[in-house]
Amino acid sequence: MATSKVGLYRETKYTTSQGRPARKKIKINLGRGRRPNELTGTAFHLRYFCPSRNKRVWEAVGSDLNAALAARQHKADYLAAKAKGIAVDEPGIENRRSLDDAIALYFANLSAQGRDPKTIRTYRYALTEFRASCAKTYLEQLTRQDMINFMGHLRRTPRRKRRSGDPNRTFYNKTSHVGIFLKAFGVPQLLKRSEYPKYTPKAVSYYNDAQMKALFAAAKNAEERFTLSYFLMTGVRDGEAGHAEYSDVKDGNLYIIDKPHLNWHPKQHQIRTIPIPPDLEAAIEERRKRHPDQKLIFPTKAGRSNGHLLRVIQRIAECAGFEADLHTFRRTYATMLSNQIKNVRVIQLLLGHKDLNSPWCK
């Protein structure tokens, strides 16, 4: 049977004019008497009209050229038979990947790649809920409707009430996490970005002088005041504060570094050096002298890294009469820096951002 209605494409990588890596698919010319050159290691995709989805779709068919050519022929034969009303099994059913197996492999790969445990846990939450909403057995069976059903499942499931945050943003993030998982296994994008859950972005804000005075006034003791000062004067993330050690403070600088002995590393491995004010350095040194046996600046009662510092500043903010999240503290730090440093690139590096477009203040 003719295969003209099933195109074979190869995926290639390139660099955009902005210097960013990107990918595109190039059709392989398979006319009469033609055969492409050896394309070992290339990812191949089929392009054809899918009657059940009423649109043209992509289908990944691996990196072996001969297998890709065979898959193209089988897909064309299948579509032609379906068009004539002949009942046939879809090709490749014996090679389908179980959805459960794919999820297990996905998390094994994330762990092998050294991804942050918190990141893995976040993806696991999303995929666990997706699996609960989806009755399909194979990856290849998934359709746009499965993603829509997942979004409905998210909205119907009772959620724990949080101090702050938009549930719709959570729904958007979880839908994105599932999309990233599917992309890792070559499943075409099932939803357009415009179909993702809608949310209202938070206004970019920071604490002014009056609000910072209110925060310190609401702090119950010296420990809470020190915690506030630490976040406001360093602009660190909660994990960076929770794993900070006294040895990280040297010569007026705070060093954000990998901590293999604590099984922790900074987000996206963004190690950096942050200048700190003399009064904060003195307060840290005084704290070290009071706790000579401690290595961590913010240990738990058991002497482990503290993962609940964000709760401390949220409680203080509530007592002061307004909501707080860590991003507001980081933007406040960046805003104070902007009064001294005019180079936005420097502020970006001090915050540990890879992207200059990350909104830190307006």
N, C-alpha and C positions, 0 to 999 in steps of 0.2 A: 504494500500500500504506500501511497505517497506520504511523505513526511513534511511537506511544505508548510503545513499549519503549525508545526512544532519547531520553534527556533532553538538553536544551541548557542549559548553565550559563554564567554570566559570572563572571569573577574580579574581585574587588574588594579594595582595600587598606583597612586600618583600623588603629587604634591600640588596644592592649590597655589594661586598667586599670592595668598596671604601666608604661605609657608606651612599650611596645615595638611596632615595626611588625609587622603580620601580614597574612595574606591568607586569604580564604575564597571559596567558590564559591556563587553564588546561582542557583537554578533560574529560568529564564525561562518565563513562562506563555505557552504557544503553543496554547491551546485553539481551538476552532472560532470563526472570525471575529475572532481576536485577532492582533495583530502588535506586537512590542515597539517602544518608542520608539527613536530613533536611538542607537546605542551605539558610536560611533566610538572607536577606540583601546582598546576593551575586549578582553581575552583571552578567547576562547570555548573551551569544552570540552564534549565529548560524554560521556555516562554511560550505559553499557549492559552487559549480561551477555555476557561473552566465552566461548563454549563451549570453545575450546582451552585457556583458562586456568582454566575452571570457577569464575569469580568475576566480579563487577562491576568494570569498569575505567574509567579516565579516558582520554580521547584529546584532545589539543590540536588545534584546528582553525583557528588563526590569529585575527586581529583584525578581519576583514571580516565583517559580519553576513550579507550575502547568501551569501557563500561558506560560512559556518558553517551556514546553513539548508540549503544544497544538500548539504553533507557529511552533515548529519543525515538527510536523505531517502535519500541513497545508502547510508548505513550501515544504515538500516532495511530498504531493499530487499535489500541483501546478506544480512543476518541472516535475513530471511524466506525467501529462496531457499535458504540453507544448511539452514534448518530443514526444508524440503521435500525435501532431498536433491538439489537442482539444483546442478550444478557451475558456479560463476561466479567471476570474478576479483574479488579484494577491491578496493573502491573506493579511488581515490586513489593507485594504484600508480605512476602517472606523476609524482606529486608527492612520492614518497618521497625521503628524504634519505639519501644514502650515508653509512655509518658513517665511512668514511675522510674524506670531505669534511667531515663534522660535526666530527671531531677536528681537522682542519686549521683550520677556521674558529674553533673554540673557542680554540686557542692564539693565533691571530691577534688575536682579540678581547681575550684576556688581556694581550697585549703592547700593544695599542692603549689599553687601560684603565690602563696604567702599573703593572701588577702586578709585584711583586718578582721578579727573575729566578730566585731560589732557589725561590720558590713555584711558578713556572711549571715549573721543572725537576722539582720533586717531583710535580706533576700529570702531567707527561709520562712519568715512570717508571711511574706507575700505569696510565695509559691504554695505554702500549706493551705492558705485560703483559696488560692486558685484551684488546687486539686480538689478541695471540698466542694467547689462549685461546678466542677467539670466531670461528666460521666464518661468522657472519651477514653479509649485505651491507648491509642497511638498518636504520636506527634502529628503525623500526616493527616489525621482526621480533624484537626483543629480548624475552626473557621472564625470569621468575624463575630458570629453570633455567640461563640464561647466567651469571647472577651466582653461582649455586652452583658452576658449572663453573669460574668465575674463582677462587673461593676455594680449590677443589681444586688448581688450577694453581699458585697461590701456595705452597701447602704442599708440592707436589712439586718445585718449582724449587729447586735448591741455592742457598744464601745464603752470602755472605761472613761469616765469623765476626767479630762485633763485640766490643769490650771490654765493653760493657754494653748493656742494652736487651732487651725481650721481643719475639721474632718475632711473637707473636700480636697485639701492639699495632701492629706494622708492617702485618700483614694487615688489621686493622681500619681503619687509616688509608687504605690503598690502596682498600679497598672503599668507604669514604666518599668518596674523591676521584672514583671512577667514578660514584657516586650524584650528586654535585654536577654533574658533566659532563652526565649524562642529564637532570637537572632543568633545566639551562640550555636544553635543547632541547624542553622540555615533555613528556618521557617520564615517565609515572607511576612512583611509587616501586615498584620491583620486589621489594624485600626489606623486611621489617619490621626495626626496629632490634634486636629480640630475636634475629634470625637472623644478625646480623653476627658475625664472628669474636669469640670471647670472649678476654679478657685480664685479668690480675690487675693492678689499678692499683698503682703503686709507693707505698709508705708515704711520707708527707710527712716529710722529715727535713732536718736541718741539722747543720753541724759545731759541736761543742762546743769549749771552750777547749783540751782535751787534743788533740783531733783537729787543730785549727788549728796547734798547736805541732808536731805530728807532720808536717804538711804542710810547714811552713817548714824543719823539720829535714831533710826529704827533698829539698828544693830543692838542686840541684847548684851553683848560682852566683847572682850578684847579679841577673842577668837574669830567672831563674826566680822569685826572691824578689820582684822588682818586679812581675812578671806576677800572682803570687798576691795581692799587696797591692792591685793595681789592681782586680781582680775583687771581692775581699772588701770593699773600701772604697767601691765605686761601685755594685755590683749590676747592672752592665750586661750586655747580651747579647753574644755573641761578635762579631757583625757590628758592633755599636756600638763595641766596643773596637778591632776591626780597622780601622775607618775613622776613629778618633779622631785629631784633629790638635792640635798644641800651642796653636793659636789658639782651641781650644774651651775652654781652661782660663783663667778670668778671675776675679779677686777671690774666690777660695775656692769657685768653682763650676765644675762640668763641664757644658757645654751640649751636649745631644744634639739635633742639627739636621740638616736635609736637606743632602745633599752632591751637588748636581747635577753639579759638576765631577768627581766620582768615580763618577757614575752610580749613586748609592746614596741610600736614604732609610731612616729608622728603621721598624721593624715597625709597620704600620697608621698610619704617619706620626705616631707618638707622640713629637713633639718635647717636650723637658722640660729642666729645670734641676736638677742634683743637687749639693747641698752636699758638699764633700769635706774631709777632715781636713787641717790645715796641713802635717803631715809628708808626706802624699801629694803635696800641691801643691808642696812643696819638692823632693821626689824627681823630680817631672815637670820642674820648672824646671832642676834639675841635669842631667837627661837631655837637655833641649833644648840646654843650653850645650855638652854634649859632642858634639852632632850639629847644629850650626848650619845645615847645609844641608838637613836633613830637616824636612818638614812633618808627617808621620805619626808618632804616638807608637810604634806597633808596625809598622814597615815590614818588608817582605821584603828579601832581599839585593838584589833588583832595584829596591827603592824603591817597591814597590806595596803596596796594602792587604793585610794578613795575614789569610788565611782559615783558618789552622790553629792559632789560639791555644788552642782547646779541647783539641787533642791535647797541648799542653804541660802543661796542668793535669791531664789524665788520666794522663800519664806520671808526674807528681809524686805523684799520689794512689796509683798502683800501687806506687811505691817506698815510700810511707808505709804500705801494707798494706791499703788499702780502695779501693773503687770511687769514682769521682767523675763527676759530670756538671754542666753549667753551672747547672741548676736548683737543685742543692744549694748552690752558691755564692750564687745570688740569694736563696734562702731564708735562708741564714746572714746575709746582709746585712740582709734584712728583719727577722730575729729580733733582731739587734743594734739596729736602729732602733726596734723595738717597746719596748725598754727605756728609750728616750728620748722617743719620740712615741707617744701613746696614740690618736691619731686614725688609724684604719685607712685612711680615705680618702686621707690624705696619703701613707701608705706605698704605697698602690696607684698613685698618680700618680708617685711617685719611681721605681717599678719599670717604669712605662710600660704598665700593664695597663688595658684599657678596662672589663673586667668586675670588679666587686668580689668576685665569687665565686671568682676565681682563687686556688687554694690556695698560699699562700706560706709558711705555717708553722702549726703546731698546738701 
